Amino acid sequence: MGKVSIPIQVLAKPMHLSDDEYSIVRMHPLIGYEILKDIDNLAFVGEIILQHHERIDGSGYPSGLTGDSMLPEARIISVADVVEAMVSQRPHRPALGMEEALAEIRKGRGTEFDSGVVDACVALFHDLGFTFEAEAAGI
């Protein structure tokens, strides 16, 4: 949601971002929060958006939250966001594939990402056979 305020030339740049451009992109959680914080019934969603790039070891942004200071919903969205970003094509790189995305969240299990959320995500794709393609088709 907060990416609506990021200039398209930054979002669609076909190469790696400069430090200044990356700083602009890193503002999107705060902007998303600002959009929703005063809307009845959506302020809580704004809090989740604000935290979706936090990591349980404190290495995330914008606030460097750790562990239980993160909302459980934000812990879920943080893992889902990483998986979706990696399996999607970006202007600066091709899609990386589901196995690489799952390997990335496994690598961060218990440090960057909530262990239970990682386990549930891996089970969703491996044990339950979920695919983005099936979801998009309504299956």
MITIVO-282180 format. One line per field, with one value per atom (N, C-alpha, C): residue number from 1; residue in one letter; chain; atom name; x, y, z. Coordinates in nm, 2 decimals, m for minus. Example, Ala and Ser with C-alpha at 12.3 -4.5 7.8 and 13.67 -1.06 7.14 Angstrom:
BEGIN
num (1/1/1/2/2/2)
residuo (a/a/a/s/s/s)
cadena (A/A/A/A/A/A)
atomo (N/CA/C/N/CA/C)
X (1.32/1.23/1.32/1.28/1.37/1.29)
Y (m0.57/m0.45/m0.33/m0.22/m0.11/0.00)
Z (0.78/0.78/0.78/0.71/0.71/0.79)
//
This chain:
BEGIN
num (1/1/1/2/2/2/3/3/3/4/4/4/5/5/5/6/6/6/7/7/7/8/8/8/9/9/9/10/10/10/11/11/11/12/12/12/13/13/13/14/14/14/15/15/15/16/16/16/17/17/17/18/18/18/19/19/19/20/20/20/21/21/21/22/22/22/23/23/23/24/24/24/25/25/25/26/26/26/27/27/27/28/28/28/29/29/29/30/30/30/31/31/31/32/32/32/33/33/33/34/34/34/35/35/35/36/36/36/37/37/37/38/38/38/39/39/39/40/40/40/41/41/41/42/42/42/43/43/43/44/44/44/45/45/45/46/46/46/47/47/47/48/48/48/49/49/49/50/50/50/51/51/51/52/52/52/53/53/53/54/54/54/55/55/55/56/56/56/57/57/57/58/58/58/59/59/59/60/60/60/61/61/61/62/62/62/63/63/63/64/64/64/65/65/65/66/66/66/67/67/67/68/68/68/69/69/69/70/70/70/71/71/71/72/72/72/73/73/73/74/74/74/75/75/75/76/76/76/77/77/77/78/78/78/79/79/79/80/80/80/81/81/81/82/82/82/83/83/83/84/84/84/85/85/85/86/86/86/87/87/87/88/88/88/89/89/89/90/90/90/91/91/91/92/92/92/93/93/93/94/94/94/95/95/95/96/96/96/97/97/97/98/98/98/99/99/99/100/100/100/101/101/101/102/102/102/103/103/103/104/104/104/105/105/105/106/106/106/107/107/107/108/108/108/109/109/109/110/110/110/111/111/111/112/112/112/113/113/113/114/114/114/115/115/115/116/116/116/117/117/117/118/118/118/119/119/119/120/120/120/121/121/121/122/122/122/123/123/123/124/124/124/125/125/125/126/126/126/127/127/127/128/128/128/129/129/129/130/130/130/131/131/131/132/132/132/133/133/133/134/134/134/135/135/135/136/136/136/137/137/137/138/138/138/139/139/139)
residuo (m/m/m/g/g/g/k/k/k/v/v/v/s/s/s/i/i/i/p/p/p/i/i/i/q/q/q/v/v/v/l/l/l/a/a/a/k/k/k/p/p/p/m/m/m/h/h/h/l/l/l/s/s/s/d/d/d/d/d/d/e/e/e/y/y/y/s/s/s/i/i/i/v/v/v/r/r/r/m/m/m/h/h/h/p/p/p/l/l/l/i/i/i/g/g/g/y/y/y/e/e/e/i/i/i/l/l/l/k/k/k/d/d/d/i/i/i/d/d/d/n/n/n/l/l/l/a/a/a/f/f/f/v/v/v/g/g/g/e/e/e/i/i/i/i/i/i/l/l/l/q/q/q/h/h/h/h/h/h/e/e/e/r/r/r/i/i/i/d/d/d/g/g/g/s/s/s/g/g/g/y/y/y/p/p/p/s/s/s/g/g/g/l/l/l/t/t/t/g/g/g/d/d/d/s/s/s/m/m/m/l/l/l/p/p/p/e/e/e/a/a/a/r/r/r/i/i/i/i/i/i/s/s/s/v/v/v/a/a/a/d/d/d/v/v/v/v/v/v/e/e/e/a/a/a/m/m/m/v/v/v/s/s/s/q/q/q/r/r/r/p/p/p/h/h/h/r/r/r/p/p/p/a/a/a/l/l/l/g/g/g/m/m/m/e/e/e/e/e/e/a/a/a/l/l/l/a/a/a/e/e/e/i/i/i/r/r/r/k/k/k/g/g/g/r/r/r/g/g/g/t/t/t/e/e/e/f/f/f/d/d/d/s/s/s/g/g/g/v/v/v/v/v/v/d/d/d/a/a/a/c/c/c/v/v/v/a/a/a/l/l/l/f/f/f/h/h/h/d/d/d/l/l/l/g/g/g/f/f/f/t/t/t/f/f/f/e/e/e/a/a/a/e/e/e/a/a/a/a/a/a/g/g/g/i/i/i)
cadena (A/A/A/A/A/A/A/A/A/A/A/A/A/A/A/A/A/A/A/A/A/A/A/A/A/A/A/A/A/A/A/A/A/A/A/A/A/A/A/A/A/A/A/A/A/A/A/A/A/A/A/A/A/A/A/A/A/A/A/A/A/A/A/A/A/A/A/A/A/A/A/A/A/A/A/A/A/A/A/A/A/A/A/A/A/A/A/A/A/A/A/A/A/A/A/A/A/A/A/A/A/A/A/A/A/A/A/A/A/A/A/A/A/A/A/A/A/A/A/A/A/A/A/A/A/A/A/A/A/A/A/A/A/A/A/A/A/A/A/A/A/A/A/A/A/A/A/A/A/A/A/A/A/A/A/A/A/A/A/A/A/A/A/A/A/A/A/A/A/A/A/A/A/A/A/A/A/A/A/A/A/A/A/A/A/A/A/A/A/A/A/A/A/A/A/A/A/A/A/A/A/A/A/A/A/A/A/A/A/A/A/A/A/A/A/A/A/A/A/A/A/A/A/A/A/A/A/A/A/A/A/A/A/A/A/A/A/A/A/A/A/A/A/A/A/A/A/A/A/A/A/A/A/A/A/A/A/A/A/A/A/A/A/A/A/A/A/A/A/A/A/A/A/A/A/A/A/A/A/A/A/A/A/A/A/A/A/A/A/A/A/A/A/A/A/A/A/A/A/A/A/A/A/A/A/A/A/A/A/A/A/A/A/A/A/A/A/A/A/A/A/A/A/A/A/A/A/A/A/A/A/A/A/A/A/A/A/A/A/A/A/A/A/A/A/A/A/A/A/A/A/A/A/A/A/A/A/A/A/A/A/A/A/A/A/A/A/A/A/A/A/A/A/A/A/A/A/A/A/A/A/A/A/A/A/A/A/A/A/A/A/A/A/A/A/A/A/A/A/A/A/A/A/A/A/A/A/A/A/A/A/A/A/A/A/A/A)
atomo (N/CA/C/N/CA/C/N/CA/C/N/CA/C/N/CA/C/N/CA/C/N/CA/C/N/CA/C/N/CA/C/N/CA/C/N/CA/C/N/CA/C/N/CA/C/N/CA/C/N/CA/C/N/CA/C/N/CA/C/N/CA/C/N/CA/C/N/CA/C/N/CA/C/N/CA/C/N/CA/C/N/CA/C/N/CA/C/N/CA/C/N/CA/C/N/CA/C/N/CA/C/N/CA/C/N/CA/C/N/CA/C/N/CA/C/N/CA/C/N/CA/C/N/CA/C/N/CA/C/N/CA/C/N/CA/C/N/CA/C/N/CA/C/N/CA/C/N/CA/C/N/CA/C/N/CA/C/N/CA/C/N/CA/C/N/CA/C/N/CA/C/N/CA/C/N/CA/C/N/CA/C/N/CA/C/N/CA/C/N/CA/C/N/CA/C/N/CA/C/N/CA/C/N/CA/C/N/CA/C/N/CA/C/N/CA/C/N/CA/C/N/CA/C/N/CA/C/N/CA/C/N/CA/C/N/CA/C/N/CA/C/N/CA/C/N/CA/C/N/CA/C/N/CA/C/N/CA/C/N/CA/C/N/CA/C/N/CA/C/N/CA/C/N/CA/C/N/CA/C/N/CA/C/N/CA/C/N/CA/C/N/CA/C/N/CA/C/N/CA/C/N/CA/C/N/CA/C/N/CA/C/N/CA/C/N/CA/C/N/CA/C/N/CA/C/N/CA/C/N/CA/C/N/CA/C/N/CA/C/N/CA/C/N/CA/C/N/CA/C/N/CA/C/N/CA/C/N/CA/C/N/CA/C/N/CA/C/N/CA/C/N/CA/C/N/CA/C/N/CA/C/N/CA/C/N/CA/C/N/CA/C/N/CA/C/N/CA/C/N/CA/C/N/CA/C/N/CA/C/N/CA/C/N/CA/C/N/CA/C/N/CA/C/N/CA/C/N/CA/C/N/CA/C/N/CA/C/N/CA/C/N/CA/C/N/CA/C/N/CA/C/N/CA/C/N/CA/C/N/CA/C/N/CA/C/N/CA/C/N/CA/C/N/CA/C/N/CA/C/N/CA/C/N/CA/C)
X (0.08/0.00/0.09/0.19/0.28/0.36/0.36/0.44/0.37/0.25/0.18/0.25/0.32/0.39/0.54/0.58/0.72/0.72/0.81/0.81/0.83/0.75/0.76/0.89/0.97/1.11/1.20/1.16/1.24/1.19/1.05/1.00/1.03/1.03/1.05/1.19/1.28/1.42/1.48/1.53/1.58/1.72/1.77/1.90/1.89/1.99/1.99/1.97/1.91/1.88/2.00/2.01/2.12/2.08/2.17/2.14/2.02/2.02/1.91/1.78/1.78/1.66/1.61/1.70/1.66/1.60/1.65/1.60/1.45/1.43/1.29/1.20/1.24/1.16/1.13/1.23/1.22/1.11/1.07/0.96/0.82/0.81/0.67/0.59/0.65/0.57/0.52/0.59/0.55/0.44/0.45/0.35/0.22/0.23/0.11/0.04/0.12/0.06/m0.01/0.06/0.00/m0.13/m0.14/m0.27/m0.38/m0.35/m0.46/m0.48/m0.39/m0.39/m0.52/m0.58/m0.69/m0.83/m0.82/m0.95/m1.00/m1.13/m1.19/m1.18/m1.15/m1.14/m1.02/m0.94/m0.82/m0.69/m0.70/m0.58/m0.50/m0.56/m0.49/m0.41/m0.47/m0.40/m0.28/m0.30/m0.19/m0.07/m0.10/0.01/0.08/0.01/0.07/0.15/0.10/0.18/0.31/0.30/0.42/0.52/0.49/0.58/0.62/0.57/0.59/0.74/0.82/0.97/1.05/0.99/1.06/1.11/1.21/1.26/1.28/1.25/1.25/1.38/1.49/1.62/1.65/1.56/1.58/1.65/1.68/1.75/1.66/1.53/1.44/1.42/1.32/1.29/1.14/1.09/1.16/1.20/1.16/1.18/1.28/1.32/1.42/1.35/1.22/1.15/1.21/1.19/1.24/1.13/1.14/1.06/0.91/0.87/0.73/0.68/0.77/0.72/0.66/0.68/0.61/0.47/0.38/0.25/0.25/0.18/0.18/0.14/0.05/0.01/0.12/0.20/0.32/0.42/0.44/0.53/0.49/0.36/0.31/0.33/0.29/0.31/0.45/0.54/0.69/0.74/0.70/0.74/0.67/0.54/0.46/0.52/0.56/0.61/0.75/0.83/0.96/0.94/0.85/0.82/0.77/0.66/0.60/0.70/0.78/0.88/0.98/1.03/1.13/1.07/0.95/0.89/0.84/0.83/0.78/0.90/0.87/0.97/0.97/1.09/1.11/1.18/1.17/1.24/1.39/1.45/1.60/1.64/1.55/1.58/1.47/1.49/1.38/1.33/1.22/1.16/1.27/1.28/1.38/1.33/1.20/1.15/1.11/1.02/0.97/1.07/1.15/1.24/1.35/1.39/1.49/1.42/1.29/1.22/1.21/1.17/1.15/1.29/1.39/1.53/1.57/1.53/1.56/1.49/1.36/1.29/1.34/1.37/1.43/1.56/1.64/1.77/1.75/1.64/1.62/1.53/1.49/1.40/1.46/1.38/1.43/1.52/1.57/1.65/1.58/1.56/1.49/1.34/1.30/1.16/1.11/0.99/0.92/0.93/0.98/0.99/0.86/0.75/0.62/0.57/0.59/0.54/0.61/0.74/0.82/0.78/0.76/0.71/0.58/0.49/0.35/0.36/0.45/0.46/0.52/0.62/0.68/0.58/0.51/0.41/0.30/0.26/0.16/0.20/0.32/0.37/0.41/0.47/0.52/0.42/0.36/0.27/0.13/0.08/m0.06/m0.07/0.05/0.05/0.00/0.00/m0.05/0.04/m0.02/0.06/m0.01/0.07/0.01/m0.08/m0.04/m0.11/m0.25/m0.26/m0.39/m0.48/m0.42/m0.49/m0.55/m0.46/m0.51/m0.62/m0.62/m0.73/m0.85/m0.85/m0.96/m0.98/m0.87/m0.87/m0.84)
Y (m0.12/0.00/0.13/0.13/0.24/0.27/0.17/0.19/0.28/0.32/0.41/0.55/0.58/0.71/0.70/0.58/0.56/0.60/0.68/0.71/0.59/0.58/0.46/0.44/0.54/0.52/0.45/0.46/0.38/0.24/0.22/0.09/0.00/0.06/m0.01/m0.01/0.04/0.05/m0.09/m0.11/m0.24/m0.28/m0.21/m0.25/m0.22/m0.26/m0.24/m0.09/m0.07/0.07/0.13/0.26/0.33/0.34/0.38/0.39/0.48/0.60/0.69/0.64/0.57/0.51/0.40/0.32/0.22/0.28/0.39/0.46/0.51/0.55/0.59/0.47/0.35/0.23/0.19/0.20/0.15/0.24/0.34/0.42/0.37/0.27/0.22/0.16/0.10/0.05/0.17/0.27/0.39/0.46/0.47/0.54/0.46/0.33/0.25/0.26/0.27/0.29/0.42/0.53/0.66/0.67/0.59/0.59/0.53/0.43/0.36/0.39/0.45/0.46/0.53/0.62/0.70/0.65/0.54/0.48/0.37/0.40/0.30/0.16/0.06/m0.08/m0.11/m0.02/m0.05/m0.01/0.06/0.11/m0.01/m0.12/m0.24/m0.30/m0.29/m0.34/m0.25/m0.12/m0.03/m0.06/m0.11/m0.16/m0.28/m0.37/m0.49/m0.45/m0.35/m0.30/m0.24/m0.16/m0.09/m0.19/m0.31/m0.41/m0.52/m0.52/m0.63/m0.65/m0.55/m0.57/m0.58/m0.59/m0.62/m0.76/m0.79/m0.93/m0.96/m1.08/m1.11/m1.10/m1.09/m1.07/m0.92/m0.83/m0.69/m0.63/m0.71/m0.66/m0.59/m0.59/m0.53/m0.38/m0.33/m0.19/m0.17/m0.06/0.07/0.09/0.00/0.02/m0.07/m0.18/m0.27/m0.35/m0.38/m0.46/m0.60/m0.66/m0.79/m0.88/m1.01/m1.11/m1.08/m1.09/m1.07/m0.92/m0.83/m0.69/m0.68/m0.78/m0.78/m0.84/m0.79/m0.85/m0.99/m1.08/m1.22/m1.21/m1.12/m1.10/m1.05/m0.96/m0.90/m1.01/m1.10/m1.21/m1.30/m1.32/m1.40/m1.33/m1.20/m1.12/m1.11/m1.10/m1.09/m1.21/m1.33/m1.45/m1.46/m1.43/m1.43/m1.33/m1.22/m1.11/m1.16/m1.22/m1.27/m1.37/m1.47/m1.58/m1.52/m1.43/m1.37/m1.29/m1.21/m1.13/m1.22/m1.32/m1.41/m1.48/m1.53/m1.60/m1.52/m1.39/m1.29/m1.23/m1.20/m1.13/m0.99/m0.93/m0.79/m0.72/m0.59/m0.52/m0.55/m0.57/m0.59/m0.74/m0.83/m0.97/m1.06/m1.18/m1.28/m1.34/m1.40/m1.48/m1.58/m1.61/m1.70/m1.84/m1.86/m2.00/m2.03/m2.12/m2.15/m2.22/m2.31/m2.38/m2.28/m2.19/m2.09/m2.00/m1.96/m1.88/m1.96/m2.08/m2.16/m2.19/m2.20/m2.22/m2.09/m1.97/m1.84/m1.83/m1.86/m1.85/m1.96/m2.08/m2.18/m2.13/m2.06/m2.01/m1.91/m1.83/m1.73/m1.78/m1.90/m1.96/m1.94/m1.88/m1.86/m1.74/m1.68/m1.56/m1.44/m1.44/m1.33/m1.36/m1.48/m1.52/m1.61/m1.59/m1.68/m1.82/m1.91/m2.05/m2.12/m2.09/m2.15/m2.10/m1.98/m1.92/m1.99/m2.00/m2.07/m2.21/m2.28/m2.42/m2.43/m2.34/m2.34/m2.31/m2.22/m2.18/m2.29/m2.36/m2.47/m2.58/m2.61/m2.72/m2.68/m2.56/m2.52/m2.55/m2.52/m2.55/m2.70/m2.76/m2.89/m3.00/m2.99/m3.09/m3.08/m2.96/m2.93/m2.90/m2.88/m2.86/m2.73/m2.63/m2.49/m2.44/m2.37/m2.30/m2.16/m2.06/m1.94/m1.95/m2.04/m2.05/m2.11/m2.21/m2.26/m2.16/m2.08/m1.98/m1.87/m1.83/m1.73/m1.79/m1.92/m1.98/m2.01/m1.99/m2.02/m2.16/m2.24/m2.38/m2.40)
Z (0.00/0.00/0.00/0.08/0.09/m0.04/m0.12/m0.25/m0.35/m0.32/m0.41/m0.41/m0.31/m0.30/m0.35/m0.39/m0.44/m0.59/m0.64/m0.78/m0.87/m0.98/m1.06/m1.12/m1.14/m1.20/m1.10/m0.97/m0.87/m0.86/m0.86/m0.85/m0.97/m1.09/m1.21/m1.26/m1.18/m1.23/m1.26/m1.38/m1.42/m1.37/m1.27/m1.21/m1.06/m0.99/m0.85/m0.81/m0.70/m0.65/m0.59/m0.60/m0.53/m0.38/m0.29/m0.15/m0.13/m0.20/m0.18/m0.23/m0.34/m0.39/m0.29/m0.24/m0.15/m0.02/0.02/0.14/0.11/m0.01/m0.05/m0.04/m0.10/m0.10/0.05/0.13/0.27/0.35/0.29/0.36/0.34/0.25/0.22/0.34/0.44/0.55/0.63/0.65/0.73/0.65/0.52/0.44/0.44/0.43/0.44/0.57/0.68/0.81/0.82/0.77/0.77/0.69/0.59/0.51/0.59/0.67/0.73/0.88/0.95/1.09/1.15/1.07/1.13/1.07/1.00/0.94/1.03/1.08/1.17/1.10/1.18/1.14/1.06/1.02/0.94/1.01/1.12/1.20/1.23/1.27/1.31/1.19/1.07/0.95/0.92/0.95/0.94/1.02/1.15/1.23/1.18/1.12/1.05/0.94/0.85/0.74/0.79/0.89/0.95/0.99/1.03/1.09/0.99/0.87/0.78/0.73/0.75/0.72/0.84/0.96/1.08/1.08/1.16/1.17/1.32/1.36/1.50/1.57/1.50/1.56/1.56/1.52/1.53/1.40/1.30/1.19/1.08/1.10/1.01/1.02/0.95/0.95/0.94/0.99/1.02/1.16/1.25/1.40/1.46/1.39/1.45/1.56/1.55/1.65/1.66/1.78/1.80/1.86/1.83/1.89/1.92/2.05/2.09/2.07/2.04/2.02/1.88/1.80/1.67/1.68/1.61/1.60/1.53/1.58/1.52/1.37/1.33/1.20/1.11/1.17/1.09/1.07/1.17/1.15/1.03/1.02/0.90/0.77/0.77/0.65/0.61/0.70/0.67/0.59/0.63/0.56/0.43/0.42/0.30/0.20/0.25/0.16/0.10/0.17/0.12/0.01/0.04/m0.05/m0.18/m0.17/m0.29/m0.37/m0.30/m0.37/m0.45/m0.39/m0.45/m0.57/m0.57/m0.68/m0.79/m0.76/m0.86/m0.94/m1.07/m1.15/m1.10/m1.10/m1.06/m1.18/m1.19/m1.30/m1.31/m1.19/m1.19/m1.19/m1.18/m1.18/m1.22/m1.27/m1.30/m1.17/m1.18/m1.06/m1.02/m0.89/m0.85/m0.82/m0.81/m0.79/m0.65/m0.63/m0.50/m0.41/m0.46/m0.38/m0.32/m0.40/m0.35/m0.25/m0.27/m0.17/m0.03/m0.04/0.08/0.15/0.07/0.13/0.20/0.15/0.21/0.35/0.35/0.48/0.58/0.53/0.62/0.68/0.60/0.65/0.76/0.75/0.85/0.96/0.96/1.06/1.20/1.29/1.43/1.45/1.34/1.36/1.30/1.17/1.10/1.11/1.10/1.09/1.20/1.24/1.34/1.30/1.38/1.35/1.31/1.39/1.36/1.23/1.19/1.07/0.95/0.96/0.86/0.84/0.95/0.94/0.87/0.91/0.84/0.69/0.66/0.52/0.44/0.49/0.42/0.40/0.51/0.50/0.40/0.40/0.30/0.16/0.12/m0.02/m0.04/0.06/0.04/0.08/0.19/0.24/0.18/0.17/0.13/m0.02/m0.09/m0.23/m0.28/m0.19/m0.23/m0.34/m0.44/m0.54/m0.57/m0.60/m0.64/m0.76/m0.85/m0.98/m0.95/m0.86/m0.82/m0.75/m0.66/m0.59/m0.69/m0.79/m0.89/m0.97/m0.99/m1.08/m0.99/m0.86/m0.78/m0.74/m0.75/m0.71/m0.57)
//
